[in-house]
Amino acid sequence: MNSGVRKYVEGLEEYMIDTAALYGVRALGRFKSRTGVWVEDRKLGAIGVRISSGSIMSHGLAFNIDPHLNLLSHVVPCGISDKEVTSLREESQAKLPEEDDIA
């Protein structure tokens, strides 16, 4: 991955880490060289980019704020089957905004 793309991915990680911190959650980017955002060994956020000829063609991120975690038990995030998925609501003691307040 070229340095520009790496900085972009790390920037997305930092955005999610900073957002988690607003709610008292200590999240980190990269867990044992795996991209994404982690709370200990639980995945809080994922990032995906498609690169063609050294340029980012498409990108996306998933930041688990308040999903139904039981539904995610059937998903293998980023091909990592030995780690759990978590959410901001699961990890935070703070009151999170309701979905209607965000939209």
N, C-alpha and C positions, 0 to 999 in steps of 0.2 A: 504494500500500500504506500503510495507516495506521501510525502510529508504534508501536502495541502489537504489531501483526503483524510489523513490521520488527524490533523488538527481539527478538521470539520467534525469528525466522529467524536473526538475528545471534547469539543465544544458542546455537542448535544448531550454527552454524558454529564458535563459540568452543569448544564441547564437543569437536568433532572436532579442531580445531587443538591444543587442550591434550592430547588423547589422542595425537595424532601426535608432539607434543613429548616425551612420555614415552619414546618410542622413537627420539629423536634426529632426527626429521624436522621440518624447518622448513616448515610449511604456512601458507597465508594464506587468508583469506576474500575472496571477490570477486576475480575476475581480469577486468580491463577491463569492469567493471560486470556481470559474470556471477556469479550466486549460486553458492554451493557452496564447497568447500574445494579449494585448488590447491597443488601443489608446482611452482613455476615455471609452466609453461603446461600441466601435466598435471593432469587432474581426479582428485582423491582421494575426494571426497565430494559427494553431491548432496542437495538438500533440496526437498521439495514440500509445498505447503500448498493447501488448498481453502478459499476464503473465501466466505461468504454473509452478506449484510447486515452486513458489517464484522467478522464474527466468524470465527474459525478453526473450520471444520467437520470437517476431517480433515487429517492431517499425516503425514509420513514422511521418513526419511532413509536414504541408502545410503552406508555408510562402507566403502570397499574395503580390507579387511584382508588377505585372502589368496585372492582369487578366481583362477580360471584365466583370466588376461588374454587368452589366445587366443580364448576364448569371447566375451569382451566386444568383440573386434574387429568383430563384426557389429552391435553396439549403437551407436546415435548418442545419447550421453547428453545429455538436455535439448535435443535438436535442434542440438547443436554438433558439426558434422562435421569441422571443421578442427583439432581438438585430440585428444590421446591421453588414455586412461584409465590410471591407475596404481593401485598398491596400497601399503599400509603395508609389506608384505613386500618389495616391489620397491624401495622408497625407503629402507628402514631397514637399518642394519648390525647392529642389535641382534637378539637372539634373541627371537622372538615366541612367546607361548604357543601350544600346539597346540590345535586345535578341541575336543578332548575335555576339556582343562583348563579351557576357558571355559564349556562347557555345563553 
